[in-house]
Amino acid sequence: MGTKKVRIAVIGGGAAGLCCAVRCARHFGKGSTLIIERQPRTGRKLLATGNGRCNITNRNVSLSHYHGDKRLIRAMLSRFTADDCEHFFRQLGILLRDEDGGRVYPYSNRATTVLDCLRLACVRSGAEELCGFQIRTIRKSGRQFILQSDNIRVISDYLVFATGSAAAPQLGADDSGFRLLEDSFGILSTPRFPALAPVNTKEHYSQLKGVRAKGTVTLLGGDKRIQTSKGEIQFTEKGLSGICVFDLSRYVNEFFALGTVNGKQYRRIRLSVDVMQEFSHEELCAYLHECKKIFADEKAAAVLSGALDKKLSQTIADDCRLSTVPCRTLDSSSIERLAYSAKNLLFTPIASDDLRSAQVCAGGIDSTEVAPDTLMSYRVENLYICGELLDADGECGGYNLHLAFAGAHTAADAIISGSTGI
């Protein structure tokens, strides 16, 4: 059985793990840092981010775009800004470009550029990769950590957990990091649930599958408006998708996991979809009265056919039970119903624990377990936790990758400085 001794062992070769390894190896030198990866190659999940383009960060990074443990998030963001992120990647030779909404991508528009440069930076700084390493046990003996696989033992002075969450299991993701932390060191996590995912609904408008529309989606708790998100809405066979829906899915899945939304209890939730957001109710009614004359001999759905996809227009007419009614016979009450439905098409979310389409998981290790300023465990000296393992998740738009890099820098800086944070 072989034994490898290093100063720092980083478990997980994803965004956070690679970034942390680069920082540590640059300071401590060749052979000091080892990246331990369960899969055959590092960075598989990173390649899928941003639809393969890798949305590295966002110029608008701030606490308001995040959920979870605010103490942890505030501490990480205070140490690593969007400018810091750009500077770090510029040092790796990666040129970035800004796009709408503050999103920042590699100039190549390819996630492979980011992964290749991170891996090359590891090589240049002397950090090593050990892939296909299935950890069987981890224990601490004195001041050293001992990681055991079937045929290799790794001994390190510092241990960094950056194993990620179980989101996107088709890319090899799982919750093994949480299990190892709990089984080996008694480190517990808060409840975890999918975030940034499509929302399945009770209403299955199969005819809308594949239809897209710009609009506003509002999360309702009872009849109270909780949160609103705007953007392109994608109708699916099972419900709703699109970036604006992804941003609301975190609240939806919190409700089914904990019975709360933003920590407040609700008995039921619904999603209200407005596909005519630029028009007030009165303006839309006036437009439909005009169209009633234009499409006098057509069925009711025609009054919306000049503004919306035909399938969506028909669904709204069906929702109002007016699908067989000729346009010329639509009275003011019917017009009002059509306008109301176009601006308030209601969907009832249903629980889903499907992580295949989730980009991240909410929940994780919180600030009762790790020091926010260093991300070192309160229970185990020189054990650090970063990345998706933490109880911290962001909106769509580069916020989650930024947090992964911010946590990696926080942990690496603490190791380099020898700070305990306790």
C-alpha positions in Angstrom: 0.0 0.0 0.0 1.4 3.4 -1.0 1.6 6.4 1.2 1.7 10.0 0.1 2.5 12.9 2.4 1.6 16.5 1.6 1.1 19.7 3.4 -2.5 20.4 2.1 -5.0 17.8 0.8 -7.9 19.3 -1.1 -10.8 16.9 -1.5 -12.7 17.7 -4.7 -11.4 18.9 -8.0 -14.2 21.2 -8.9 -14.3 25.0 -9.1 -13.6 25.6 -5.4 -11.1 22.8 -5.1 -8.9 23.8 -8.1 -8.9 27.4 -7.1 -7.9 26.7 -3.5 -5.2 24.3 -4.7 -3.7 26.9 -7.0 -3.6 29.5 -4.2 -2.0 27.1 -1.7 0.6 25.6 -4.1 1.7 29.0 -5.3 2.6 29.9 -1.7 3.9 26.6 -0.3 5.6 25.3 -3.5 5.9 22.2 -5.6 4.6 18.9 -4.0 2.9 20.8 -1.1 -0.7 20.5 -2.4 -2.7 17.4 -3.5 -6.1 17.5 -5.2 -8.1 14.3 -4.5 -10.9 13.6 -6.9 -13.3 10.7 -6.9 -14.0 10.9 -10.6 -11.5 10.0 -13.4 -10.9 13.7 -14.1 -11.3 17.0 -12.4 -13.7 19.8 -13.4 -16.5 17.8 -15.0 -19.3 19.9 -13.4 -17.4 23.1 -14.1 -17.6 22.3 -17.8 -21.4 22.4 -17.7 -21.8 25.7 -16.0 -23.4 28.6 -18.0 -24.5 26.1 -20.6 -20.9 25.3 -21.3 -19.8 28.9 -21.3 -18.9 29.3 -17.6 -20.5 32.4 -16.1 -17.5 33.1 -13.8 -18.9 36.0 -11.7 -21.2 39.0 -11.8 -20.3 42.7 -11.6 -23.3 43.1 -9.2 -22.1 40.6 -6.6 -23.6 41.6 -3.2 -25.3 40.0 -0.2 -28.7 40.7 -1.7 -28.2 38.1 -4.4 -27.6 35.2 -2.0 -29.5 32.9 0.4 -28.5 30.8 3.3 -26.1 31.7 6.2 -25.6 35.4 5.8 -22.6 35.4 8.2 -20.7 33.1 6.0 -21.7 34.8 2.7 -20.9 38.3 4.0 -17.4 37.2 5.2 -16.5 35.5 1.9 -17.8 38.4 -0.2 -15.9 40.9 1.9 -12.6 39.1 1.0 -13.3 38.5 -2.7 -15.0 41.0 -5.0 -15.9 40.8 -8.7 -12.7 42.8 -9.3 -10.7 40.3 -7.3 -12.2 37.5 -9.3 -11.2 39.1 -12.6 -7.7 39.8 -11.3 -7.3 36.1 -10.2 -8.3 34.8 -13.6 -6.3 37.4 -15.5 -3.3 36.0 -13.6 -4.2 32.6 -15.1 -4.2 34.2 -18.6 -8.0 34.2 -19.0 -9.5 37.2 -20.6 -13.1 38.0 -19.6 -16.0 39.8 -21.2 -19.1 41.5 -19.6 -22.6 40.7 -20.8 -26.1 41.8 -19.9 -27.1 41.8 -16.2 -23.5 42.1 -15.1 -22.7 38.5 -16.1 -19.0 37.9 -16.7 -17.8 35.1 -19.1 -14.4 34.0 -20.5 -13.8 35.8 -23.7 -13.7 32.5 -25.5 -17.3 31.8 -24.3 -16.1 28.3 -23.5 -15.9 26.7 -20.0 -13.0 24.5 -21.3 -10.9 27.6 -21.3 -11.5 28.1 -17.6 -10.9 24.5 -16.7 -7.8 24.2 -18.8 -6.2 27.3 -17.4 -7.0 26.3 -13.8 -5.4 22.8 -14.4 -2.4 24.4 -16.1 -2.0 26.7 -13.1 -2.0 23.7 -10.8 0.8 22.1 -12.9 2.8 25.3 -13.0 2.5 25.9 -9.3 3.3 22.2 -8.5 -0.1 21.1 -7.2 -0.8 17.5 -8.1 -4.0 15.6 -9.0 -4.9 12.2 -7.7 -8.1 11.1 -9.6 -10.1 8.0 -9.2 -9.5 8.2 -5.4 -12.4 6.6 -3.5 -12.1 7.7 0.1 -13.0 4.9 2.5 -12.1 6.5 5.8 -10.7 9.8 7.1 -9.3 10.3 10.6 -7.1 12.7 12.4 -4.1 11.4 14.3 -2.4 14.1 16.3 -2.1 17.1 14.0 -2.3 15.0 10.8 -5.2 13.9 8.7 -5.1 10.3 7.3 -7.2 9.6 4.2 -7.5 6.0 3.2 -8.6 4.4 -0.1 -8.3 0.8 -1.1 -4.7 1.0 -2.0 -3.3 4.5 -1.2 -3.0 6.4 2.1 -2.7 10.2 2.0 -1.3 12.0 5.1 -1.7 15.8 5.3 -1.3 18.7 7.7 -4.3 20.6 6.4 -7.5 19.2 4.9 -9.9 21.2 2.6 -13.3 19.8 1.8 -14.6 21.1 -1.6 -16.6 18.1 -2.7 -19.7 20.0 -3.9 -23.4 19.0 -3.5 -25.6 16.4 -5.0 -27.0 18.7 -7.7 -26.5 17.3 -11.2 -25.8 13.6 -10.3 -25.6 12.9 -14.1 -22.3 14.7 -13.9 -21.0 12.5 -11.1 -22.2 14.8 -8.2 -23.3 13.2 -4.9 -23.5 14.0 -1.2 -20.5 12.0 -0.2 -18.8 15.1 1.2 -21.6 15.6 3.7 -21.5 12.0 4.8 -17.7 12.0 5.3 -17.9 15.2 7.3 -20.6 13.8 9.6 -19.3 10.2 9.9 -15.6 11.2 10.3 -15.9 14.4 12.4 -19.5 14.8 13.5 -19.9 17.9 11.4 -23.6 18.4 10.6 -25.4 20.3 7.9 -28.8 22.0 7.6 -31.5 20.4 5.5 -30.6 20.5 1.8 -33.0 20.9 -1.2 -32.7 21.7 -4.9 -32.2 25.3 -6.0 -32.0 26.9 -9.5 -34.2 24.3 -11.1 -37.4 24.0 -13.1 -40.6 23.9 -11.1 -43.0 21.1 -11.5 -46.6 22.0 -11.2 -50.0 20.4 -10.6 -51.3 21.9 -13.9 -49.9 20.0 -16.9 -50.5 22.1 -20.0 -49.0 19.6 -22.3 -49.9 21.7 -25.3 -47.5 24.4 -24.0 -44.4 22.2 -24.0 -41.6 24.1 -25.7 -43.4 27.5 -25.8 -41.4 30.5 -24.6 -42.6 33.9 -23.6 -41.1 36.9 -21.9 -43.0 37.8 -18.7 -43.1 38.1 -15.0 -43.5 35.2 -12.5 -44.8 36.0 -9.0 -44.6 33.6 -6.0 -47.7 33.8 -3.9 -48.1 32.7 -0.3 -51.8 32.3 0.1 -52.9 35.5 -1.7 -49.8 37.5 -0.6 -47.1 38.4 -3.1 -43.8 37.1 -1.8 -41.3 37.4 -4.6 -41.3 38.4 -8.3 -38.9 37.5 -11.1 -38.8 38.7 -14.7 -37.4 37.1 -17.9 -38.0 34.4 -20.4 -40.4 31.8 -19.2 -40.2 28.3 -20.7 -43.3 26.1 -20.5 -42.4 22.4 -20.1 -44.3 19.1 -20.0 -44.2 19.1 -16.2 -44.4 22.8 -15.4 -42.2 25.9 -15.8 -38.6 26.7 -16.5 -36.3 29.6 -17.5 -34.0 31.8 -15.5 -36.7 33.8 -13.8 -38.3 30.5 -12.7 -35.0 29.1 -11.5 -34.5 32.1 -9.2 -37.9 31.4 -7.7 -37.4 27.7 -7.4 -35.2 28.2 -4.3 -38.2 29.6 -2.4 -40.5 26.9 -3.8 -38.3 24.0 -2.7 -37.7 25.6 0.7 -41.5 25.5 1.2 -41.7 21.8 0.4 -38.5 21.0 2.5 -39.2 23.2 5.5 -42.8 24.6 5.2 -41.4 28.1 5.0 -40.4 30.8 2.4 -37.6 33.0 3.5 -38.1 31.6 7.0 -41.8 32.5 7.2 -44.4 29.8 7.3 -47.1 29.5 4.7 -49.9 27.0 4.2 -49.8 27.0 0.4 -47.9 28.6 -2.5 -48.7 29.3 -6.1 -47.0 30.9 -9.1 -48.8 33.6 -11.1 -47.5 34.1 -14.6 -47.9 37.4 -16.5 -47.2 37.1 -20.2 -48.3 40.6 -21.0 -46.1 42.5 -18.5 -45.8 45.7 -20.5 -49.5 46.3 -20.4 -51.7 47.2 -17.5 -55.0 45.4 -17.1 -56.9 48.4 -18.6 -54.5 48.7 -21.5 -54.7 45.1 -22.3 -58.5 45.2 -22.2 -58.5 48.1 -24.7 -56.2 46.1 -27.0 -58.5 43.0 -26.8 -61.5 45.1 -27.6 -59.7 46.3 -30.8 -58.8 42.7 -31.7 -62.4 41.5 -31.1 -63.4 43.5 -34.2 -60.4 42.4 -36.2 -60.9 38.7 -35.6 -64.7 38.9 -35.4 -65.3 35.6 -37.1 -62.6 33.7 -35.3 -62.8 31.9 -31.9 -61.9 33.8 -28.7 -58.2 32.8 -28.6 -57.6 34.9 -31.8 -57.9 38.1 -29.8 -54.4 37.3 -28.3 -52.9 35.7 -31.4 -51.3 38.9 -32.5 -49.4 39.2 -29.2 -48.7 35.7 -28.0 -47.8 32.2 -29.3 -50.9 30.5 -30.7 -50.7 27.7 -28.2 -50.5 30.1 -25.3 -53.4 32.1 -26.6 -55.5 29.0 -26.8 -54.5 27.9 -23.3 -55.6 31.3 -21.9 -59.0 31.0 -23.7 -59.4 27.5 -22.4 -58.6 28.8 -18.9 -61.4 31.3 -19.2 -63.8 28.6 -20.7 -64.1 30.8 -23.8 -62.4 28.6 -26.4 -65.5 28.0 -28.5 -66.9 31.5 -28.2 -66.7 33.7 -31.4 -64.8 36.9 -30.9 -67.7 39.1 -32.0 -69.8 37.8 -29.1 -67.2 38.6 -26.4 -68.7 41.1 -24.0 -66.7 43.3 -21.6 -66.8 40.7 -18.8 -65.3 38.1 -21.1 -62.6 40.5 -22.3 -61.7 41.3 -18.7 -61.5 37.6 -17.9 -59.1 37.0 -20.9 -56.9 40.0 -19.8 -56.8 38.8 -16.2 -55.8 35.3 -17.2 -53.0 36.6 -19.6 -51.6 38.5 -16.6 -52.4 36.0 -13.9 -52.1 32.5 -15.3 -51.9 30.4 -12.1 -49.8 27.3 -11.4 -49.6 25.2 -8.3 -46.0 23.9 -7.6 -45.6 20.3 -6.4 -42.7 18.9 -4.4 -39.7 17.6 -6.3 -36.5 16.1 -5.1 -35.1 15.6 -8.6 -31.6 16.9 -8.6 -30.8 16.1 -12.2 -31.9 19.5 -13.5 -30.9 21.5 -10.4 -27.8 23.7 -10.8 -27.1 23.9 -7.1 -28.4 22.7 -3.7 -29.6 25.0 -0.9 -28.6 24.3 2.7 -25.3 22.8 3.9 -22.7 23.5 6.5 -23.4 26.7 8.4 -21.6 29.1 10.7 -22.3 27.1 13.8 -19.8 24.6 12.3 -17.2 26.8 10.6 -15.6 30.2 11.4 -16.9 32.6 8.7 -13.6 34.5 8.5 -11.5 31.4 7.7 -14.0 28.6 6.9 -12.1 26.4 9.4 -14.1 23.9 11.4 -14.8 24.8 15.0 -14.6 21.1 15.9 -11.5 20.1 14.0 -8.4 22.3 13.8 -6.9 22.7 10.3 -10.0 21.3 8.6 -11.6 23.7 6.1 -14.9 23.6 4.2 -15.7 25.6 1.0 -17.8 25.5 -2.1 -21.3 24.1 -2.4 -20.9 22.2 0.9 -21.6 25.5 2.7 -25.1 26.8 3.5 -24.8 29.5 0.8 -26.4 29.7 -2.6 -27.0 32.5 -5.1 -29.3 33.5 -7.9 -28.6 32.7 -11.6 -26.0 34.9 -13.2 -22.5 33.8 -12.0 -23.2 34.3 -8.3 -22.7 30.7 -7.3 -19.4 30.3 -9.1 -18.2 33.5 -7.6 -19.0 32.2 -4.1 -17.1 29.0 -4.9 -14.0 31.0 -5.8 -14.5 33.4 -2.8 -14.7 30.4 -0.4 -11.6 28.8 -1.9 -9.7 32.1 -1.5 -10.9 32.5 2.1 -9.8 29.0 3.1 -6.5 29.3 1.2 -5.7 32.6 2.8 -6.4 31.2 6.2 -4.1 28.2 5.6 -1.3 30.5 4.3 -1.6 32.9 7.2 -1.9 30.1 9.8 -5.0 31.8 11.2 -7.4 29.7 13.2 -10.3 32.2 13.2 -11.3 31.0 16.7 
